[in-house]
Amino acid sequence: MNSNNVKIAILGYGNVGKAFSKLLIEKENEIFERYNSKVNVVAISTKSKGCLVNENGIDLIGALNDLQTLNHFDESRSDYKEMSSMEVAENIDYDILFELTPLKIFSGQPAIDHISAALKRKRHAISANKGPIAWAFEQLRDLAAENNVLFYYETTVMDGTPVFNLVDETLKFCKVTEIKGILNSTTNFVLEEIAKGKSYAEAIKEGKKRGFVEEEPSMDIEGWDAAAKTAALLNVLMKANITPYDVDRKGIEDITYEQIKEAESRGNVIKLICYGWLKDSKVIARVRPEEIHKNSLLSNINGTTSIVSITTDLMGTVSIVEHEPEIEQTAYGVFSDLIRVLSNKNN
Ligand SMILES: NC(=O)c1ccc[n+]([C@@H]2O[C@H](COP(=O)([O-])OP(=O)(O)OC[C@H]3O[C@@H](n4cnc5c(N)ncnc54)[C@H](OP(=O)(O)O)[C@@H]3O)[C@@H](O)[C@H]2O)c1
């Protein structure tokens, strides 16, 4: 990698890709001052809005304007037209690939193939998409090591909040023995609304209106999203080598107003808890609604706020809370991975 001219390719240019671009534009001078590096985006691919390729660097302000005004890239500014994400991953000359396409919760594809293609070409890879970490973490980690390149994925759990970095950089020599968290805001919000007497339909409608409940929320409600996050956390932090199918999963679809009120009468609240622990040296993973005491730390995590508590042998339990994240915090997660690559002395 020529550290003065770092070329990046971005696969997927939705909420995260656009917010990350804005941060790159904002921090361009500061990155140059700190690392003597100019970061040039040489390719951007989407599913339906076209593809831009320019080996001298895409005009990001122009690309963002295109999407706002035309809802499509103006491809007259591109060296190639109609290039698929896989073709970008396999053929374009970039230093770092950014995998920002949507999560395919039951396979992790095609994101796993995109990242594999980059790593095999000895290019660094950064993923905000948790599919590859939930489905193929060890394979990708080993591929990165074999090819002497970096593979980072901070955004995949709790956006820009340092979870993987925290353990990697700060809790050195600590062995993680247990992980517990509340990691899905849709279920957290819906349970709170049901406790107020609203129906599921009303709670979901309200969440959609506020912009954080998906158009099709069943993957959240049934605990699949939480299972993917749990698998990702345990694969990275506890070497679990599991997939979301290995998580003993139960969603919140059967929780009723009456159950929540009964729990309240016992001084408890019901939350969807992600949990992983060691049993006979094997990592066990579970996602299910649990009653927890109203004074506990986890019970006070409301709405879109999330938490993870990491128990270690040397540092006991460390908890980290992300307070009501917006898209800027997601963009920061991707940006922090970029900065980690830029600051790595060995690349
Ligand atoms: N949003 C968040 O706050 C957040 C937080 C943490 C992690 N993430 C993860 O970050 C990733 C991106 O999220 P997002 O919110 O930006 O999603 P999004 O708004 O739906 O954007 C996804 C982008 O990927 C494109 N795309 C879809 N399939 C593709 C393919 N096969 N090849 C190339 N591009 C493809 C889409 O193209 P079109 O524009 O043509 O549809 C769109 O540009 C997801 O994996 C998500 O789980 C998101």
The ligand as an ORCA input file, in Angstrom:
! r2SCAN-3c Opt
* xyz 0 1
  N     -27.622      1.559      9.460
  C     -26.941      1.344     10.564
  O     -26.996      2.139     11.502
  C     -26.007      0.161     10.686
  C     -25.352     -0.064     11.905
  C     -24.414     -1.101     11.995
  C     -24.214     -1.925     10.905
  N     -24.921     -1.710      9.752
  C     -24.699     -2.611      8.616
  O     -24.093     -1.879      7.554
  C     -24.526     -2.404      6.300
  C     -25.115     -1.283      5.467
  O     -26.253     -0.752      6.136
  P     -27.092      0.448      5.516
  O     -27.982      0.930      6.589
  O     -26.193      1.403      4.808
  O     -27.944     -0.332      4.417
  P     -28.777      0.306      3.206
  O     -29.105      1.729      3.487
  O     -29.872     -0.648      2.896
  O     -27.727      0.317      1.972
  C     -27.240     -0.862      1.428
  C     -26.494     -0.533      0.155
  O     -25.989     -1.749     -0.401
  C     -26.403     -1.826     -1.774
  N     -26.487     -3.234     -2.124
  C     -27.435     -4.158     -1.890
  N     -27.065     -5.357     -2.354
  C     -25.868     -5.170     -2.950
  C     -24.962     -5.978     -3.643
  N     -25.192     -7.289     -3.818
  N     -23.821     -5.419     -4.116
  C     -23.566     -4.081     -3.943
  N     -24.365     -3.274     -3.295
  C     -25.493     -3.805     -2.809
  C     -27.688     -1.087     -1.836
  O     -27.928     -0.729     -3.188
  P     -29.248      0.117     -3.596
  O     -28.949      1.498     -3.115
  O     -29.285      0.014     -5.050
  O     -30.384     -0.549     -2.891
  C     -27.347      0.103     -0.942
  O     -26.552      1.026     -1.642
  C     -25.526     -3.523      6.616
  O     -24.881     -4.765      6.591
  C     -25.974     -3.168      8.022
  O     -26.416     -4.315      8.750
  C     -25.793     -0.701      9.624
*
